Amino acid sequence: MSGIARTADPMTSTDVTTFFDRYASALGGSDLDALADAYAYPSLAVTRSGRQAIGAPDETRSFFRANGERYRAQGITGVRIVDVRATYDEDGLWIGFADLENLDPDGQV
């Protein structure tokens, strides 16, 4: 993901926190454009259930549109990102892992 401007400088913990705060807000608000802008292309999305190559912003929008409908049908209206782990930061490329907690309308997991 690259919602933060690419530079050759290593990302700070503040950069990472800011990025994931914006990402969580976009997820919770189903802001498909913001989600698409968060990724560099081509990308590889990796989840517990598998991985998917993403070649263009429209693929990201389509993925999140379909999943957003499914989550809302289950009563999930927000997300909280916890346990962020940066694993690689080199020449403007950042790779990290984080856990997402799905929240109900009351903000409960």
CYANA upper distance limits for C-alpha pairs under 8 A (distance plus 0.5 A):
  1 MET  CA     38 ALA  CA      5.96
  1 MET  CA     39 TYR  CA      4.57
  1 MET  CA     40 ALA  CA      6.23
  1 MET  CA     43 SER  CA      8.11
  1 MET  CA     94 TRP  CA      7.95
  1 MET  CA     95 ILE  CA      8.00
  2 SER  CA      6 ARG  CA      7.56
  2 SER  CA     37 ASP  CA      8.27
  2 SER  CA     38 ALA  CA      5.73
  2 SER  CA     39 TYR  CA      5.46
  2 SER  CA     40 ALA  CA      5.87
  2 SER  CA     94 TRP  CA      8.09
  3 GLY  CA     19 PHE  CA      6.92
  3 GLY  CA     37 ASP  CA      6.64
  3 GLY  CA     38 ALA  CA      4.38
  3 GLY  CA     39 TYR  CA      6.76
  3 GLY  CA     40 ALA  CA      8.42
  4 ILE  CA     15 ASP  CA      7.97
  4 ILE  CA     19 PHE  CA      6.95
  4 ILE  CA     38 ALA  CA      8.15
  6 ARG  CA     92 GLY  CA      5.56
  6 ARG  CA     93 LEU  CA      7.93
  7 THR  CA     91 ASP  CA      7.49
  7 THR  CA     92 GLY  CA      5.29
  8 ALA  CA     90 GLU  CA      7.74
  8 ALA  CA     91 ASP  CA      4.99
  8 ALA  CA     92 GLY  CA      5.17
  9 ASP  CA     91 ASP  CA      7.53
  9 ASP  CA     92 GLY  CA      7.09
 10 PRO  CA     89 ASP  CA      6.49
 10 PRO  CA     90 GLU  CA      7.31
 10 PRO  CA     91 ASP  CA      8.12
 10 PRO  CA     92 GLY  CA      7.51
 11 MET  CA     15 ASP  CA      6.33
 11 MET  CA     16 VAL  CA      7.26
 11 MET  CA     89 ASP  CA      7.49
 11 MET  CA     94 TRP  CA      8.24
 12 THR  CA     16 VAL  CA      6.91
 13 SER  CA     17 THR  CA      6.57
 14 THR  CA     18 THR  CA      6.50
 15 ASP  CA     19 PHE  CA      6.61
 16 VAL  CA     20 PHE  CA      6.74
 17 THR  CA     21 ASP  CA      6.53
 18 THR  CA     22 ARG  CA      6.81
 19 PHE  CA     23 TYR  CA      6.65
 20 PHE  CA     24 ALA  CA      6.45
 20 PHE  CA     81 ILE  CA      7.44
 21 ASP  CA     25 SER  CA      6.75
 21 ASP  CA     81 ILE  CA      8.20
 22 ARG  CA     26 ALA  CA      6.66
 23 TYR  CA     27 LEU  CA      6.64
 23 TYR  CA     34 ALA  CA      8.31
 23 TYR  CA     35 LEU  CA      7.30
 23 TYR  CA     38 ALA  CA      7.78
 24 ALA  CA     28 GLY  CA      6.54
 24 ALA  CA     78 GLY  CA      8.38
 24 ALA  CA     79 VAL  CA      6.39
 24 ALA  CA     80 ARG  CA      6.71
 24 ALA  CA     81 ILE  CA      6.94
 25 SER  CA     29 GLY  CA      6.50
 25 SER  CA     79 VAL  CA      8.28
 26 ALA  CA     30 SER  CA      6.23
 26 ALA  CA     31 ASP  CA      5.30
 26 ALA  CA     32 LEU  CA      7.77
 26 ALA  CA     34 ALA  CA      6.49
 26 ALA  CA     35 LEU  CA      6.54
 27 LEU  CA     31 ASP  CA      7.00
 27 LEU  CA     35 LEU  CA      7.60
 27 LEU  CA     78 GLY  CA      7.58
 27 LEU  CA     79 VAL  CA      7.27
 28 GLY  CA     77 THR  CA      6.63
 28 GLY  CA     78 GLY  CA      4.61
 28 GLY  CA     79 VAL  CA      6.08
 29 GLY  CA     78 GLY  CA      7.87
 30 SER  CA     64 PHE  CA      8.13
 30 SER  CA     65 ARG  CA      8.01
 30 SER  CA     68 GLY  CA      7.14
 31 ASP  CA     35 LEU  CA      6.79
 32 LEU  CA     36 ALA  CA      6.58
 32 LEU  CA     60 THR  CA      8.32
 32 LEU  CA     61 ARG  CA      5.69
 32 LEU  CA     64 PHE  CA      7.28
 32 LEU  CA     65 ARG  CA      7.58
 33 ASP  CA     37 ASP  CA      6.59
 33 ASP  CA     61 ARG  CA      7.44
 34 ALA  CA     38 ALA  CA      6.76
 35 LEU  CA     39 TYR  CA      7.73
 35 LEU  CA     60 THR  CA      7.77
 35 LEU  CA     61 ARG  CA      7.72
 35 LEU  CA     64 PHE  CA      8.46
 36 ALA  CA     57 PRO  CA      5.51
 36 ALA  CA     58 ASP  CA      7.88
 36 ALA  CA     60 THR  CA      5.92
 36 ALA  CA     61 ARG  CA      6.46
 37 ASP  CA     57 PRO  CA      7.73
 39 TYR  CA     43 SER  CA      7.39
 39 TYR  CA     57 PRO  CA      8.36
 41 TYR  CA     54 ILE  CA      7.42
 41 TYR  CA     55 GLY  CA      6.15
 41 TYR  CA     56 ALA  CA      6.52
 41 TYR  CA     57 PRO  CA      8.15
 42 PRO  CA     53 ALA  CA      7.74
 42 PRO  CA     54 ILE  CA      6.19
 42 PRO  CA     55 GLY  CA      4.98
 42 PRO  CA     56 ALA  CA      7.17
 43 SER  CA     53 ALA  CA      6.41
 43 SER  CA     54 ILE  CA      5.54
 43 SER  CA     55 GLY  CA      6.94
 44 LEU  CA     51 ARG  CA      7.35
 44 LEU  CA     52 GLN  CA      6.27
 44 LEU  CA     53 ALA  CA      5.10
 44 LEU  CA     54 ILE  CA      6.42
 45 ALA  CA     51 ARG  CA      5.93
 45 ALA  CA     52 GLN  CA      5.75
 45 ALA  CA     53 ALA  CA      6.87
 45 ALA  CA     54 ILE  CA      7.58
 46 VAL  CA     50 GLY  CA      6.51
 46 VAL  CA     51 ARG  CA      4.79
 46 VAL  CA     52 GLN  CA      7.13
 47 THR  CA     51 ARG  CA      6.51
 54 ILE  CA     59 GLU  CA      6.74
 54 ILE  CA     60 THR  CA      7.30
 55 GLY  CA     59 GLU  CA      7.44
 56 ALA  CA     60 THR  CA      7.44
 57 PRO  CA     61 ARG  CA      6.84
 58 ASP  CA     62 SER  CA      6.61
 59 GLU  CA     63 PHE  CA      6.62
 60 THR  CA     64 PHE  CA      6.73
 61 ARG  CA     65 ARG  CA      6.40
 62 SER  CA     66 ALA  CA      6.76
 63 PHE  CA     67 ASN  CA      6.77
 64 PHE  CA     68 GLY  CA      6.14
 65 ARG  CA     69 GLU  CA      6.88
 66 ALA  CA     70 ARG  CA      7.05
 67 ASN  CA     71 TYR  CA      6.64
 68 GLY  CA     72 ARG  CA      6.59
 69 GLU  CA     73 ALA  CA      6.70
 70 ARG  CA     74 GLN  CA      7.08
 71 TYR  CA     75 GLY  CA      7.04
 71 TYR  CA     76 ILE  CA      5.73
 71 TYR  CA     77 THR  CA      7.91
 72 ARG  CA     76 ILE  CA      5.57
 72 ARG  CA     77 THR  CA      6.48
 75 GLY  CA    104 ASP  CA      6.42
 75 GLY  CA    105 PRO  CA      7.87
 76 ILE  CA    102 ASN  CA      6.58
 76 ILE  CA    103 LEU  CA      5.98
 76 ILE  CA    104 ASP  CA      5.29
 76 ILE  CA    105 PRO  CA      7.56
 77 THR  CA    102 ASN  CA      8.09
 77 THR  CA    103 LEU  CA      6.47
 77 THR  CA    104 ASP  CA      5.91
 77 THR  CA    105 PRO  CA      6.16
 78 GLY  CA    102 ASN  CA      6.57
 78 GLY  CA    103 LEU  CA      5.36
 78 GLY  CA    104 ASP  CA      7.09
 78 GLY  CA    105 PRO  CA      7.88
 78 GLY  CA    107 GLY  CA      7.74
 79 VAL  CA    100 LEU  CA      6.84
 79 VAL  CA    101 GLU  CA      6.03
 79 VAL  CA    102 ASN  CA      5.21
 79 VAL  CA    103 LEU  CA      5.89
 80 ARG  CA    100 LEU  CA      6.16
 80 ARG  CA    101 GLU  CA      5.58
 80 ARG  CA    102 ASN  CA      7.13
 80 ARG  CA    103 LEU  CA      7.68
 81 ILE  CA     98 ALA  CA      7.05
 81 ILE  CA     99 ASP  CA      6.25
 81 ILE  CA    100 LEU  CA      5.04
 81 ILE  CA    101 GLU  CA      6.77
 82 VAL  CA     98 ALA  CA      6.61
 82 VAL  CA     99 ASP  CA      5.75
 82 VAL  CA    100 LEU  CA      6.68
 82 VAL  CA    101 GLU  CA      7.91
 83 ASP  CA     98 ALA  CA      5.93
 83 ASP  CA     99 ASP  CA      6.36
 84 VAL  CA     96 GLY  CA      7.69
 84 VAL  CA     97 PHE  CA      6.32
 84 VAL  CA     98 ALA  CA      4.76
 84 VAL  CA     99 ASP  CA      7.43
 85 ARG  CA     96 GLY  CA      5.95
 85 ARG  CA     97 PHE  CA      5.55
 85 ARG  CA     98 ALA  CA      6.51
 86 ALA  CA     94 TRP  CA      8.01
 86 ALA  CA     95 ILE  CA      6.74
 86 ALA  CA     96 GLY  CA      4.66
 86 ALA  CA     97 PHE  CA      6.87
 87 THR  CA     94 TRP  CA      8.30
 87 THR  CA     95 ILE  CA      6.33
 87 THR  CA     96 GLY  CA      5.65
 87 THR  CA     97 PHE  CA      7.92
 88 TYR  CA     93 LEU  CA      8.10
 88 TYR  CA     94 TRP  CA      6.11
 88 TYR  CA     95 ILE  CA      5.63
 88 TYR  CA     96 GLY  CA      7.28
 89 ASP  CA     93 LEU  CA      6.15
 89 ASP  CA     94 TRP  CA      5.01
 89 ASP  CA     95 ILE  CA      7.09
 90 GLU  CA     94 TRP  CA      7.17
101 GLU  CA    109 VAL  CA      6.74
102 ASN  CA    109 VAL  CA      6.20
103 LEU  CA    107 GLY  CA      5.59
103 LEU  CA    108 GLN  CA      5.59
103 LEU  CA    109 VAL  CA      5.17
104 ASP  CA    108 GLN  CA      5.92
104 ASP  CA    109 VAL  CA      6.95
